[in-house]
């Protein structure tokens, strides 16, 4: 068996012949596999994944059972999730077991219910020890690729993503009606007591981002009230951040939220050669923080982190309507009773504007760090104060970033969002 590592990347010792043999035998449902070659490369750009190591692996193998004898090739993505002091809070939330449940149980059922729907990659294999690891098929082989996170999504990408999200949310409601216990199994997401109250990591990372935002906003003419309210938010960080995602008595309905919906967590394919820059398919990746909750958590987070400002200024309402149209049509096709109305969705969106604010100050500045300055980003490096100040300066000093923040903060002020706390 040959192992190739042309770029000399660091590969954990456990990712060996035995690991991949078992992975293929389980994933392909084969009694006996013989691997002849394994090729390793990095599976993501430096700085794009904060909490995991992503490997792109090509495996050459033979099936030694039944009628198959020829050599075959399988392209895989291996996601390794080492637990460190800085990422322990993710372990406390159970991100690995949650992602395993999504890929091995929930996604297959959603795709059966939707009949012709596809929401994510196929999962071949998972292990918890020695390091939490999940093996998927490599979506790149099927033409999928990430959008540039620093650029933000244009109308075509934003529309397709929200249409796909509408199908995902709708189908998850059908599944929850058939199996109500799923809602109980997926009740903690990105913002919950385990991540906010029981750990200082969120306050340390995202509180610093909020302070940096305040340092800029206080110098913007016409933003005095917003500055004061953001300062109040910082002084009551844990309480207000937790409030943004808590269940409310007037919640209208819940869906399965992706839970971390920004540009590195979905991929696009481009199948029409006549319009090569317009996507035709979209799939979600990274389901570590999925939760059954208000659909507005996904929508507000996405709109406040991943869409170009010009698109929001012209088409924000249109994007929300197109999401709802796809959502309601999917529920009708799947014969779901009592379909939530557009007014129900509008209620949810306003009720969860604080969740969008968290995405705006907590994620958008990090997403917008120039590519050349983000290669060393990780949970560990973001715990260093000097590192954070340097990265924040690279992001907040951008006129594009400031324009995006200004417009969204003023939109929220007009809605009265800063009076919600």
SVG drawing of the C-alpha trace seen along z (x, -y; Angstrom):
<svg xmlns="http://www.w3.org/2000/svg" viewBox="-54 -63 60 76">
<polyline fill="none" stroke="black" stroke-width="0.4" points="0.0,0.0 1.3,-3.4 0.8,-6.7 1.3,-9.9 1.6,-13.3 3.0,-15.6 2.6,-18.8 4.0,-17.3 1.0,-18.3 0.6,-17.1 -1.5,-13.9 -2.5,-12.2 -1.0,-8.8 -4.5,-7.2 -5.5,-8.1 -3.8,-5.0 -4.6,-2.0 -6.7,-0.3 -8.8,-3.5 -9.6,-3.9 -10.2,-0.2 -12.8,-0.2 -14.2,-3.5 -14.7,-2.1 -16.0,1.3 -18.7,-0.5 -19.4,-3.3 -19.6,-1.0 -21.2,1.9 -18.5,4.2 -17.2,7.2 -13.6,6.9 -11.7,3.9 -8.0,3.8 -6.5,0.3 -3.6,-0.1 -2.9,-3.9 -3.9,-6.9 -3.2,-10.5 -3.5,-13.4 -4.0,-17.1 -5.5,-19.9 -9.2,-20.1 -9.7,-23.8 -7.9,-27.0 -5.9,-28.2 -8.1,-30.2 -11.4,-28.9 -12.0,-26.4 -11.5,-27.5 -12.3,-24.3 -11.3,-21.3 -8.7,-20.0 -10.0,-19.2 -8.2,-16.7 -8.9,-15.9 -8.1,-12.2 -8.1,-10.1 -8.2,-6.4 -7.4,-3.7 -8.9,-0.3 -10.2,3.1 -13.4,4.8 -12.5,8.4 -16.0,9.8 -18.6,10.6 -18.2,9.7 -16.0,6.7 -12.2,7.1 -11.2,3.9 -9.4,1.0 -11.6,-1.9 -11.1,-5.4 -12.9,-7.2 -12.6,-10.9 -13.2,-11.7 -13.2,-14.6 -11.9,-13.7 -12.9,-16.1 -10.9,-15.7 -12.0,-17.6 -9.3,-17.6 -10.4,-18.9 -8.2,-21.5 -8.6,-23.8 -10.0,-26.5 -12.5,-24.2 -13.6,-22.3 -16.9,-24.4 -17.8,-22.8 -17.3,-19.3 -19.6,-20.4 -22.3,-21.2 -21.8,-17.8 -20.9,-19.1 -19.5,-15.7 -22.5,-13.6 -24.8,-16.2 -23.1,-16.3 -23.0,-12.5 -26.8,-12.3 -27.4,-14.8 -25.3,-13.0 -26.2,-9.4 -29.8,-9.7 -31.6,-13.0 -30.2,-14.0 -31.0,-10.6 -34.6,-10.8 -35.0,-14.4 -33.9,-13.4 -36.3,-10.4 -39.2,-12.6 -38.3,-15.2 -37.9,-12.5 -35.6,-14.5 -34.0,-16.7 -30.3,-16.6 -29.1,-18.7 -25.5,-17.5 -22.7,-15.1 -22.9,-11.4 -21.3,-10.2 -19.1,-7.1 -17.7,-6.6 -17.4,-8.2 -15.2,-7.6 -15.0,-9.3 -11.5,-8.0 -8.6,-8.7 -9.9,-11.9 -13.5,-12.8 -13.5,-12.2 -16.1,-12.1 -15.6,-10.9 -17.7,-12.2 -17.7,-12.1 -15.8,-15.0 -18.4,-17.3 -15.7,-19.0 -15.7,-16.0 -19.4,-16.7 -18.6,-20.3 -19.2,-22.0 -17.0,-24.7 -17.1,-27.4 -17.9,-31.0 -15.3,-33.6 -16.3,-34.6 -14.8,-38.0 -16.8,-39.0 -20.3,-38.2 -22.9,-36.5 -24.6,-38.2 -28.3,-37.9 -28.1,-34.6 -26.1,-32.8 -28.2,-34.3 -31.5,-33.4 -30.4,-29.8 -29.2,-29.4 -32.4,-30.7 -34.5,-28.5 -32.5,-25.5 -32.9,-26.6 -36.7,-26.9 -36.8,-23.3 -34.5,-22.2 -36.6,-24.0 -39.9,-22.7 -38.8,-19.1 -37.6,-19.2 -41.0,-20.2 -42.5,-17.2 -39.9,-15.0 -40.6,-16.5 -44.3,-15.8 -43.5,-12.2 -40.9,-11.9 -41.3,-14.5 -38.4,-13.2 -36.0,-14.7 -36.8,-18.2 -35.8,-17.1 -32.5,-15.7 -31.5,-18.9 -32.3,-21.6 -28.9,-23.4 -27.3,-25.4 -24.6,-28.1 -26.0,-30.3 -27.0,-28.3 -26.1,-28.1 -23.3,-25.6 -21.5,-28.0 -22.3,-31.3 -22.9,-30.8 -20.7,-27.8 -17.7,-29.0 -15.8,-32.3 -14.8,-31.5 -17.7,-33.3 -17.3,-36.5 -13.5,-36.4 -13.8,-36.1 -17.1,-37.8 -17.1,-40.3 -13.8,-41.6 -15.4,-41.9 -18.2,-43.9 -15.8,-46.2 -13.9,-46.8 -17.2,-47.6 -18.0,-50.1 -14.7,-51.8 -15.5,-52.5 -19.2,-53.3 -18.6,-56.0 -16.8,-58.0 -19.6,-57.7 -21.9,-60.7 -25.5,-59.9 -24.6,-56.7 -24.6,-57.9 -27.7,-56.0 -26.4,-52.8 -23.0,-53.3 -24.7,-53.6 -26.9,-50.5 -24.0,-48.4 -22.0,-49.4 -25.0,-48.3 -25.0,-45.1 -21.3,-44.5 -21.9,-45.2 -24.7,-42.5 -23.1,-40.3 -24.1,-36.9 -27.6,-37.8 -28.4,-39.5 -26.6,-37.0 -28.4,-34.1 -31.7,-35.9 -31.3,-36.2 -31.8,-32.4 -34.0,-31.5 -37.5,-30.0 -40.2,-32.6 -43.9,-32.1 -45.0,-33.7 -42.9,-31.6 -45.0,-30.5 -43.2,-27.4 -39.8,-25.7 -37.6,-24.1 -34.3,-22.4 -31.8,-25.2 -28.4,-24.6 -27.2,-26.7 -24.0,-28.2 -25.1,-29.5 -22.3,-31.6 -20.3,-31.3 -17.8,-28.5 -20.7,-26.2 -22.4,-25.8 -21.2,-25.0 -22.4,-25.8 -22.3,-23.9 -22.4,-25.5 -23.9,-23.2 -24.9,-25.6 -21.9,-26.4 -23.8,-29.3 -23.9,-31.1 -20.9,-29.7 -21.0,-32.2 -24.7,-31.5 -25.1,-28.5 -27.6,-25.8 -27.2,-23.6 -26.4,-24.3 -25.5,-22.0 -24.9,-22.5 -21.8,-21.4 -20.8,-21.5 -23.9,-20.6 -22.2,-20.8 -24.5,-23.5 -27.9,-22.4 -31.0,-23.1 -34.7,-22.9 -35.8,-26.5 -37.2,-29.6 -36.4,-29.7 -35.3,-33.3 -32.1,-32.2 -30.8,-30.8 -32.2,-33.5 -31.1,-36.5 -27.7,-35.1 -27.2,-34.5 -28.4,-37.9 -26.2,-39.7 -23.0,-37.8 -23.0,-36.5 -24.8,-38.7 -23.4,-41.7 -24.6,-45.1 -25.9,-46.1 -28.1,-43.0 -29.5,-43.7 -30.2,-47.3 -32.2,-46.4 -33.5,-42.9 -33.6,-42.0 -37.4,-41.7 -37.4,-39.9 -34.9,-37.3 -37.1,-36.7 -40.2,-36.3 -38.5,-33.8 -37.4,-31.8 -41.0,-31.7 -42.4,-30.9 -40.1,-27.8 -40.8,-26.9 -44.6,-27.0 -44.6,-25.3 -42.5,-22.5 -44.9,-22.0 -47.9,-21.9 -46.1,-19.3 -45.5,-17.2 -49.1,-17.6 -48.2,-19.3 -51.3,-20.7 -51.5,-24.2 -48.7,-25.8 -47.2,-28.8 -48.2,-32.1 -45.9,-34.8 -47.0,-36.9 -45.8,-34.1 -42.4,-34.3 -42.3,-38.1 -43.1,-37.7 -40.2,-35.2 -37.8,-37.4 -38.5,-40.4 -38.5,-38.3 -35.0,-37.1 -33.3,-40.3 -30.9,-40.1 -29.6,-36.8 -28.9,-38.6 -27.1,-41.3 -24.9,-38.6 -23.9,-37.4 -23.3,-41.0 -20.8,-42.0 -19.5,-38.5 -19.0,-36.9 -19.1,-39.4 -15.9,-41.2 -14.0,-37.9 -15.5,-36.6 -14.4,-39.9 -10.7,-39.7 -8.7,-39.8 -7.7,-36.4 -4.0,-37.2 -4.4,-38.1 -6.5,-35.2 -4.3,-32.1 -3.4,-31.7 -6.9,-32.1 -8.1,-29.4 -9.9,-29.2 -6.5,-29.0 -5.0,-32.1 -8.2,-34.1 -7.7,-33.6 -4.6,-35.8 -5.4,-39.5 -2.6,-40.9 -3.6,-38.6 -7.3,-39.7 -6.5,-43.4 -4.3,-42.9 -7.0,-41.0 -9.8,-43.3 -7.9,-46.3 -7.5,-44.6 -11.3,-44.1 -12.8,-47.2 -10.6,-49.6 -12.1,-48.5 -14.6,-51.0 -16.6,-48.1 -16.9,-46.5 -17.9,-49.8 -20.6,-50.4 -22.1,-47.0 -22.1,-47.6 -23.5,-51.1 -26.4,-50.1 -27.4,-47.0 -27.1,-48.8 -29.3,-51.7 -31.8,-49.1 -32.0,-47.5 -32.3,-50.9 -35.2,-51.8 -36.9,-48.5 -36.3,-49.2 -34.0,-46.3 -31.8,-48.2 -34.8,-48.6 -35.1,-44.8 -32.5,-44.8"/>
</svg>
